[in-house]
Amino acid sequence: MFRVNRFNALLKHFPRALFDRSVRELGADKHRKGFNSWNQLVAMLYAQLSGASSLREIEEGFNVQKASHYHLGCQPVHRSTLAEANERSDGRVFQVVAQQLMQQAQRSVRQEGVALLQLIDSTSITLKGRGFDAWTAATRTRRTQGVKLHVSYGLQEQAPIDCLLSAANVNDVAYARGRTVHKGVTYVFDKAYCDYSWWWQLTQQKARFVSRFKRNAKLLFTGERAIPRNAQGIILRDQQVLLANRSPRGGRRNPYSLPLRRIEVAREGKEPLVLVTNDHRSSALRLAALYKSRWQIELFFKWIKQHLQLRRFVGRSENAVRIQILCALIAYLLALLYAKASASCKSLWLFTSELRGTLFQRPDNERVHQRWRQQRAEFAMRQGAFLL
């Protein structure tokens, strides 16, 4: 009797019905013989979860597990076929699935009465050299050449809940303007997202935000708030202000006319941190803690770059790079959902490390053998006691 291995158990959290429907609607498997989108996805997920960093590694490592291919619903992979699929296939299928998994991760932890918090930021992935320059050189910036991954990260979910891939020269706030604003959610972002029109949109949709003022922000001080005793020495000032500049730049009008809070937070050995928020109810200490939690999205970016295949790419075309990045996010979300379903107490890093070494092992068989070994040990102990 077949027993499910860890790779099969992981893929149980994958929205296969949505994937198949997207493939049909987008015609992703049109003119593809044998090696379809599902085969491509499984091979690329194997690369992410096993740590395989080249087409040859994927081919050799995946094909040695032929006994598991039937139950995974796929076939052996050839590196030339996989390279061609990454070059030509429709990456929108992987984008749809990644977004669905993000919603699934969001639903799995959402609770009544919990204040939702989203962190917004981006990270650059450097792509230079032969094959990359053809499509990244034109959009390079002073700091980087490659692509930019924009992410909205749910702090309660400990997972991305929205993402977008763009050229390196796309402004961060352009991604933010295109997102749907949800009522009651607190958005935390740095001063790269300083856009008064977007801040006004958040306020109009009854969402809250915590960010930083730019140095050249012109403010009109309208009031001073008392600092509680437990916040003294940490919160230096808590003020109510208005944006004084009604035409910031480019002939645009500043629509934000309501009061904002300006909070100065002490930092050891550095200048005070100046925060801005439209939240007039929460304590200054809590708002400072919310902005400090923005570091979690930086840790997420560091995690996926260190533990998934986002440093070495198995294809150099724009399409191949996008598919590999999306498969990395899909692998992260599947591992997160699998860890939660398994009630694992380990960190995600330890869980994925264990998963990497046991991807094709069958946990049920392991438990049977473990019980058999335990019974043998107990029997040997009883026999020894009898002989004495």
VOKE-255730 format. One record per residue (C-alpha): chain; x, y, z. Coordinates in steps of 0.02 Angstrom, whole numbers. Each point is the difference from the previous one (the first is absolute). Last residue first. Example, Ala and Ser with C-alpha at 12.3 -4.5 7.8 and 13.67 -1.06 7.14 Angstrom:
<sites>
c=A; X=684; Y=-53; Z=357
c=A; X=-69; Y=-172; Z=33
</sites>
This chain:
<sites>
c=A; X=993; Y=-666; Z=1739
c=A; X=-63; Y=-83; Z=-160
c=A; X=-175; Y=71; Z=30
c=A; X=66; Y=178; Z=23
c=A; X=94; Y=-12; Z=-164
c=A; X=-153; Y=-65; Z=-89
c=A; X=-104; Y=143; Z=69
c=A; X=128; Y=128; Z=-61
c=A; X=7; Y=-80; Z=-172
c=A; X=-191; Y=5; Z=-12
c=A; X=-1; Y=185; Z=46
c=A; X=131; Y=37; Z=-134
c=A; X=-96; Y=-100; Z=-131
c=A; X=-161; Y=90; Z=45
c=A; X=87; Y=168; Z=-19
c=A; X=72; Y=-50; Z=-168
c=A; X=-174; Y=-53; Z=-60
c=A; X=-76; Y=164; Z=61
c=A; X=134; Y=99; Z=-93
c=A; X=-25; Y=-105; Z=-156
c=A; X=-188; Y=34; Z=1
c=A; X=27; Y=186; Z=36
c=A; X=123; Y=16; Z=-144
c=A; X=-122; Y=-88; Z=-116
c=A; X=-134; Y=127; Z=44
c=A; X=123; Y=145; Z=-25
c=A; X=38; Y=-52; Z=-180
c=A; X=165; Y=73; Z=-61
c=A; X=8; Y=94; Z=-165
c=A; X=37; Y=174; Z=70
c=A; X=98; Y=-64; Z=149
c=A; X=160; Y=104; Z=-7
c=A; X=-83; Y=159; Z=-62
c=A; X=-148; Y=-22; Z=117
c=A; X=116; Y=-2; Z=151
c=A; X=79; Y=164; Z=-58
c=A; X=-174; Y=67; Z=-39
c=A; X=-56; Y=-35; Z=179
c=A; X=160; Y=70; Z=76
c=A; X=-21; Y=163; Z=-98
c=A; X=-186; Y=8; Z=35
c=A; X=37; Y=-7; Z=186
c=A; X=-48; Y=-163; Z=84
c=A; X=-160; Y=-27; Z=99
c=A; X=-82; Y=-93; Z=-145
c=A; X=-188; Y=-14; Z=8
c=A; X=8; Y=-100; Z=-163
c=A; X=-133; Y=113; Z=-78
c=A; X=102; Y=152; Z=53
c=A; X=161; Y=-71; Z=-75
c=A; X=-92; Y=-46; Z=-162
c=A; X=-72; Y=176; Z=-16
c=A; X=173; Y=79; Z=25
c=A; X=84; Y=-123; Z=-119
c=A; X=-133; Y=35; Z=-131
c=A; X=22; Y=188; Z=22
c=A; X=190; Y=-8; Z=-18
c=A; X=-11; Y=-115; Z=-152
c=A; X=-126; Y=117; Z=-84
c=A; X=115; Y=149; Z=34
c=A; X=148; Y=-93; Z=-78
c=A; X=-110; Y=-53; Z=-145
c=A; X=-41; Y=184; Z=-31
c=A; X=185; Y=43; Z=-3
c=A; X=38; Y=-144; Z=-120
c=A; X=-143; Y=48; Z=-116
c=A; X=56; Y=182; Z=-6
c=A; X=179; Y=-50; Z=-40
c=A; X=-54; Y=-117; Z=-140
c=A; X=-112; Y=134; Z=-78
c=A; X=135; Y=133; Z=4
c=A; X=125; Y=-115; Z=-83
c=A; X=152; Y=-64; Z=96
c=A; X=-56; Y=-174; Z=50
c=A; X=54; Y=-117; Z=142
c=A; X=25; Y=149; Z=115
c=A; X=125; Y=11; Z=142
c=A; X=-33; Y=121; Z=143
c=A; X=-186; Y=-23; Z=24
c=A; X=-2; Y=-187; Z=31
c=A; X=-73; Y=-9; Z=175
c=A; X=82; Y=2; Z=172
c=A; X=106; Y=158; Z=-1
c=A; X=-100; Y=111; Z=-117
c=A; X=-166; Y=-58; Z=74
c=A; X=59; Y=34; Z=177
c=A; X=78; Y=171; Z=-33
c=A; X=-161; Y=62; Z=-80
c=A; X=-99; Y=-66; Z=148
c=A; X=121; Y=81; Z=122
c=A; X=-27; Y=167; Z=-86
c=A; X=-188; Y=-30; Z=15
c=A; X=22; Y=-28; Z=186
c=A; X=96; Y=165; Z=21
c=A; X=-166; Y=90; Z=-21
c=A; X=-34; Y=-56; Z=179
c=A; X=93; Y=157; Z=58
c=A; X=-136; Y=105; Z=-81
c=A; X=-131; Y=-91; Z=101
c=A; X=102; Y=20; Z=159
c=A; X=9; Y=189; Z=-27
c=A; X=-189; Y=1; Z=-24
c=A; X=-22; Y=-97; Z=162
c=A; X=110; Y=120; Z=96
c=A; X=-91; Y=152; Z=-72
c=A; X=-163; Y=-69; Z=67
c=A; X=-139; Y=-41; Z=-122
c=A; X=-146; Y=119; Z=-26
c=A; X=60; Y=133; Z=-124
c=A; X=52; Y=-123; Z=-136
c=A; X=36; Y=107; Z=-155
c=A; X=185; Y=-33; Z=22
c=A; X=170; Y=81; Z=-21
c=A; X=162; Y=-55; Z=82
c=A; X=161; Y=96; Z=34
c=A; X=142; Y=-111; Z=63
c=A; X=114; Y=96; Z=115
c=A; X=180; Y=24; Z=-59
c=A; X=118; Y=-142; Z=41
c=A; X=107; Y=-64; Z=143
c=A; X=-146; Y=-86; Z=85
c=A; X=-164; Y=42; Z=-87
c=A; X=-137; Y=108; Z=75
c=A; X=-169; Y=3; Z=-87
c=A; X=-75; Y=163; Z=-63
c=A; X=-185; Y=-12; Z=-45
c=A; X=-90; Y=111; Z=-125
c=A; X=-187; Y=-32; Z=-3
c=A; X=-107; Y=55; Z=-146
c=A; X=-139; Y=129; Z=-16
c=A; X=-117; Y=-3; Z=-152
c=A; X=31; Y=94; Z=-163
c=A; X=84; Y=-131; Z=-109
c=A; X=-46; Y=47; Z=-180
c=A; X=175; Y=60; Z=-49
c=A; X=-16; Y=73; Z=-174
c=A; X=112; Y=-51; Z=-144
c=A; X=101; Y=125; Z=-103
c=A; X=151; Y=-114; Z=-3
c=A; X=40; Y=26; Z=182
c=A; X=-75; Y=18; Z=175
c=A; X=-144; Y=120; Z=-37
c=A; X=-95; Y=23; Z=165
c=A; X=157; Y=7; Z=108
c=A; X=-53; Y=27; Z=180
c=A; X=-43; Y=-179; Z=46
c=A; X=-88; Y=17; Z=168
c=A; X=70; Y=-51; Z=168
c=A; X=-46; Y=-77; Z=169
c=A; X=149; Y=-37; Z=108
c=A; X=73; Y=-140; Z=105
c=A; X=178; Y=39; Z=54
c=A; X=146; Y=-94; Z=78
c=A; X=-78; Y=-172; Z=11
c=A; X=128; Y=-118; Z=76
c=A; X=61; Y=103; Z=148
c=A; X=-178; Y=17; Z=61
c=A; X=-114; Y=-136; Z=-63
c=A; X=-49; Y=-77; Z=169
c=A; X=-39; Y=175; Z=68
c=A; X=-121; Y=40; Z=-139
c=A; X=49; Y=136; Z=-126
c=A; X=-127; Y=141; Z=-13
c=A; X=-51; Y=50; Z=-176
c=A; X=55; Y=163; Z=-81
c=A; X=-105; Y=98; Z=-124
c=A; X=-14; Y=88; Z=-168
c=A; X=174; Y=-13; Z=-75
c=A; X=1; Y=47; Z=-186
c=A; X=114; Y=-115; Z=-97
c=A; X=110; Y=12; Z=-155
c=A; X=79; Y=-169; Z=-38
c=A; X=181; Y=23; Z=-55
c=A; X=71; Y=-137; Z=111
c=A; X=-125; Y=-130; Z=-60
c=A; X=-131; Y=-52; Z=125
c=A; X=-6; Y=-181; Z=57
c=A; X=-138; Y=-131; Z=-5
c=A; X=-147; Y=-69; Z=97
c=A; X=-166; Y=-23; Z=-90
c=A; X=-182; Y=-21; Z=43
c=A; X=-144; Y=-52; Z=-113
c=A; X=-168; Y=87; Z=-4
c=A; X=-9; Y=0; Z=-192
c=A; X=15; Y=191; Z=2
c=A; X=155; Y=-14; Z=109
c=A; X=85; Y=-122; Z=-118
c=A; X=-42; Y=109; Z=-151
c=A; X=69; Y=153; Z=90
c=A; X=163; Y=-92; Z=30
c=A; X=2; Y=-41; Z=-186
c=A; X=-19; Y=184; Z=-45
c=A; X=133; Y=48; Z=128
c=A; X=130; Y=-116; Z=-75
c=A; X=144; Y=-52; Z=111
c=A; X=21; Y=-184; Z=-43
c=A; X=191; Y=4; Z=3
c=A; X=-24; Y=70; Z=176
c=A; X=-24; Y=-173; Z=75
c=A; X=-156; Y=-107; Z=9
c=A; X=-130; Y=-61; Z=126
c=A; X=-181; Y=-23; Z=-51
c=A; X=-133; Y=-21; Z=134
c=A; X=-158; Y=-87; Z=-62
c=A; X=-172; Y=61; Z=54
c=A; X=-69; Y=20; Z=-176
c=A; X=99; Y=-84; Z=-137
c=A; X=93; Y=96; Z=-136
c=A; X=16; Y=-89; Z=-167
c=A; X=175; Y=18; Z=-70
c=A; X=46; Y=103; Z=-153
c=A; X=59; Y=151; Z=99
c=A; X=118; Y=-110; Z=102
c=A; X=86; Y=-69; Z=-155
c=A; X=33; Y=176; Z=-67
c=A; X=63; Y=47; Z=174
c=A; X=152; Y=-110; Z=-23
c=A; X=57; Y=90; Z=-157
c=A; X=36; Y=-113; Z=-149
c=A; X=184; Y=9; Z=-49
c=A; X=41; Y=-182; Z=39
c=A; X=-135; Y=-68; Z=-115
c=A; X=-151; Y=-77; Z=83
c=A; X=-59; Y=-156; Z=90
c=A; X=-156; Y=17; Z=108
c=A; X=-51; Y=-76; Z=165
c=A; X=-146; Y=-19; Z=119
c=A; X=-31; Y=-95; Z=163
c=A; X=181; Y=-38; Z=42
c=A; X=16; Y=-110; Z=154
c=A; X=19; Y=12; Z=188
c=A; X=-191; Y=-7; Z=5
c=A; X=-13; Y=119; Z=148
c=A; X=129; Y=118; Z=-77
c=A; X=-76; Y=-8; Z=-173
c=A; X=128; Y=50; Z=-131
c=A; X=-42; Y=107; Z=-152
c=A; X=139; Y=-31; Z=-124
c=A; X=84; Y=87; Z=-148
c=A; X=137; Y=-102; Z=-85
c=A; X=116; Y=106; Z=-106
c=A; X=94; Y=-63; Z=-152
c=A; X=179; Y=14; Z=-62
c=A; X=128; Y=138; Z=5
c=A; X=33; Y=91; Z=162
c=A; X=55; Y=158; Z=89
c=A; X=10; Y=134; Z=-134
c=A; X=-149; Y=-76; Z=-87
c=A; X=-19; Y=-131; Z=-135
c=A; X=-151; Y=1; Z=-115
c=A; X=89; Y=-10; Z=-170
c=A; X=131; Y=-123; Z=65
c=A; X=-129; Y=-128; Z=58
c=A; X=-62; Y=-75; Z=-165
c=A; X=156; Y=-39; Z=-102
c=A; X=111; Y=16; Z=154
c=A; X=-67; Y=-163; Z=72
c=A; X=57; Y=-118; Z=-138
c=A; X=184; Y=28; Z=33
c=A; X=28; Y=101; Z=157
c=A; X=-100; Y=83; Z=136
c=A; X=-155; Y=-44; Z=100
c=A; X=-12; Y=71; Z=177
c=A; X=-161; Y=-35; Z=95
c=A; X=-67; Y=158; Z=81
c=A; X=-113; Y=-1; Z=152
c=A; X=-164; Y=88; Z=32
c=A; X=-102; Y=58; Z=149
c=A; X=-174; Y=0; Z=76
c=A; X=-42; Y=-68; Z=172
c=A; X=-181; Y=-46; Z=33
c=A; X=-84; Y=-4; Z=170
c=A; X=-173; Y=-66; Z=40
c=A; X=-75; Y=37; Z=169
c=A; X=-67; Y=-164; Z=68
c=A; X=-183; Y=10; Z=52
c=A; X=-54; Y=-155; Z=-95
c=A; X=143; Y=-108; Z=-57
c=A; X=101; Y=-16; Z=-160
c=A; X=130; Y=-138; Z=13
c=A; X=-43; Y=-122; Z=-141
c=A; X=-87; Y=133; Z=-105
c=A; X=163; Y=94; Z=-34
c=A; X=95; Y=-158; Z=-48
c=A; X=-139; Y=-43; Z=-123
c=A; X=1; Y=177; Z=-71
c=A; X=188; Y=-15; Z=-28
c=A; X=-27; Y=-171; Z=-79
c=A; X=-124; Y=76; Z=-123
c=A; X=121; Y=141; Z=-45
c=A; X=139; Y=-127; Z=-35
c=A; X=-118; Y=-104; Z=-108
c=A; X=-50; Y=149; Z=-108
c=A; X=182; Y=54; Z=-21
c=A; X=52; Y=-177; Z=-50
c=A; X=-131; Y=-3; Z=-138
c=A; X=51; Y=176; Z=-56
c=A; X=174; Y=-68; Z=-41
c=A; X=-59; Y=-64; Z=-170
c=A; X=129; Y=-123; Z=-65
c=A; X=139; Y=47; Z=-122
c=A; X=170; Y=8; Z=86
c=A; X=-45; Y=-102; Z=153
c=A; X=-71; Y=-136; Z=-112
c=A; X=156; Y=2; Z=-111
c=A; X=115; Y=-20; Z=150
c=A; X=-108; Y=-141; Z=68
c=A; X=7; Y=-92; Z=-166
c=A; X=190; Y=22; Z=-13
c=A; X=22; Y=-58; Z=180
c=A; X=-101; Y=-158; Z=-22
c=A; X=-132; Y=-39; Z=131
c=A; X=-73; Y=-169; Z=43
c=A; X=-191; Y=-4; Z=4
c=A; X=-136; Y=77; Z=105
c=A; X=-156; Y=-43; Z=99
c=A; X=90; Y=4; Z=167
c=A; X=-58; Y=-179; Z=28
c=A; X=75; Y=-54; Z=-165
c=A; X=164; Y=91; Z=30
c=A; X=35; Y=-79; Z=170
c=A; X=81; Y=-161; Z=-62
c=A; X=109; Y=102; Z=-119
c=A; X=94; Y=84; Z=142
c=A; X=169; Y=1; Z=-90
c=A; X=-82; Y=114; Z=-128
c=A; X=-16; Y=145; Z=121
c=A; X=182; Y=7; Z=55
c=A; X=76; Y=-25; Z=-171
c=A; X=-112; Y=120; Z=-96
c=A; X=-5; Y=134; Z=135
c=A; X=189; Y=-6; Z=22
c=A; X=25; Y=12; Z=-189
c=A; X=-117; Y=150; Z=-11
c=A; X=98; Y=90; Z=134
c=A; X=-24; Y=58; Z=181
c=A; X=-78; Y=-151; Z=84
c=A; X=-40; Y=52; Z=179
c=A; X=-123; Y=-141; Z=30
c=A; X=-152; Y=110; Z=34
c=A; X=30; Y=128; Z=-137
c=A; X=54; Y=-123; Z=-134
c=A; X=-143; Y=-118; Z=44
c=A; X=-119; Y=146; Z=-18
c=A; X=71; Y=31; Z=-174
c=A; X=-24; Y=-182; Z=-50
c=A; X=-177; Y=-5; Z=71
c=A; X=-46; Y=161; Z=-92
c=A; X=70; Y=-59; Z=-167
c=A; X=-89; Y=-167; Z=10
c=A; X=-162; Y=92; Z=41
c=A; X=25; Y=120; Z=-145
c=A; X=15; Y=-140; Z=-128
c=A; X=145; Y=-109; Z=-57
c=A; X=-93; Y=-119; Z=-116
c=A; X=-7; Y=107; Z=-156
c=A; X=-34; Y=184; Z=24
c=A; X=-91; Y=84; Z=-145
c=A; X=-128; Y=77; Z=120
c=A; X=41; Y=-39; Z=180
c=A; X=-15; Y=180; Z=62
c=A; X=-164; Y=32; Z=-89
c=A; X=-39; Y=139; Z=124
c=A; X=-172; Y=-69; Z=45
c=A; X=57; Y=-182; Z=-1
c=A; X=157; Y=30; Z=105
c=A; X=-99; Y=110; Z=119
c=A; X=-129; Y=-138; Z=24
c=A; X=137; Y=-127; Z=34
c=A; X=82; Y=113; Z=129
c=A; X=-165; Y=41; Z=84
c=A; X=-40; Y=-186; Z=16
c=A; X=176; Y=-38; Z=64
c=A; X=-6; Y=127; Z=143
c=A; X=159; Y=-67; Z=87
c=A; X=-21; Y=-51; Z=181
c=A; X=3; Y=-184; Z=-48
c=A; X=166; Y=40; Z=-86
c=A; X=92; Y=-8; Z=166
c=A; X=-69; Y=-172; Z=41
c=A; X=55; Y=-63; Z=-171
c=A; X=176; Y=69; Z=29
c=A; X=3; Y=-77; Z=173
c=A; X=-39; Y=-174; Z=-63
c=A; X=-174; Y=-76; Z=-2
c=A; X=-8; Y=-187; Z=28
c=A; X=-36; Y=-116; Z=-144
c=A; X=-66; Y=-173; Z=46
</sites>
